[in-house]
Amino acid sequence: MKISQTIPVLPSSDFDRTAQFYELLGFRGPRNYPDYLILQCDGQEIHFFLEEGDHTYGHGHSHFSSYIRAVGLEELYARLAGSGVTVEPPAVRPWGLKEMVVIDPDGSMLRFGEPLKS
């Protein structure tokens, strides 16, 4: 076996709202099916399944999450800050990455990680 790519599959209670939110992160599409949505950015995909209801369990985010390696977190943070999006500022972590967390409208946690410059 050889793995060529992994793709997160996250819940969405409203595909239009999800597509609009992920456009802020640079994702485009949509390839929209009656109960499935696919968005793309820089050759990477995130898939969404249609699921009604609150996935946050009363604590702001759900048990759904994804880790996204990226470059340009400071620019992304500047774009998101003040937009009403739940986002924490980038911070350097002991494991050698700058990371930040974004919560999507359905409570899925997106953790972005950027390698530190040598």
N, C-alpha and C positions, 0 to 999 in steps of 0.2 A: 504494500500500500504506500502511496505517496499523497500527502495532503497538499493541495495547491492553494487553498484559501479557506478561511473561516468567515462566516457571516452571522452577525447577531440577528436574532429574530425577536422583536419587541412588540408589546401590545400597543394598540391605538384604538381609542374610542371614537375618533373622528379623523379620517384620512386627510381631509382638507386642512384641518388645524395642524396635524402632524407634518404634512408637506411644507406648510408655511413656516413652522418652527425650524425644521431642519434646513430650510433655505438660508436661515441666519447662520448656520454652521457650514454652509457651502455645498450642501447636498442638493441635487437636482433630480428631476424625474417629471412627474411620477409615471411609473408604469403601474397603473391602478387597475386592479381586478375587483370583482364584487366584494371579496373578503380578504384581499391581500394587496400590499403596497410595497414597491421596491424603489428606493432612492439611491443615487450614486454620487460619489465625489472622488475625483482623482483615481478612477478605476476601482474604487472600493464601494461596497454595497452595504446598506442596512435594509432589512426586510421587516415588515410589520404585519401582524395579524389583527383582524378586527375583533375587538372584545370590549363590550360595554361595561361600564362600572368604574369604580374608584379602585385603583391598584396601589394606593399609597398607604393603606392600613393605618391612617391617622398620623403618620410620622413624616410626611413630606416626600417620601420616595418609596418606590415599590421594591420588591425583591429582584426585579429585572435590572440588569446592568450590562455595560460593555466597556472594554478598555480600547482606546483608540490612540495609536502612535501617530503623532503629528509634529509639524514644525510651525512655529508662529503663534504660540499660545498667548503671548502678550498682545498681539494684534487681535486675536479672537476675543480675549477678555475685554479689550477696549471697545470692541464692537458690541458685545453683549451687555456690558455694565451699563446700567441706566435704561435698558430696554424692557425691564420687567421680568427678564429671564432669571431663574434661580441659578447663580453661578458663584463659585468661590474663586478668589484670585489665585494665579499660579504661585506655587511654592516649591522650593527645592526639597526633595525627599532624600533620606539617607541612602537609598539604593541607586542614586546617581541620575535621577530624572527630575525634571520640572513637571509638576502635575497640577491639574485643576479639574474641578468637578462641575458638571452642568446637569440639571434635572429637567427632563423634557415634560411637556404638558400632561402626560399620563404617568408621571412619577418615575420613569426609568432613569437610572443614574448613568451618565456618560463620563467616564474618567479619561481625560486626555493626558498623554505622557509625551514629553519632548526630551530627547537626549541633551545633556549639558554639553556645551561647546568645550572642546579640549584646549 
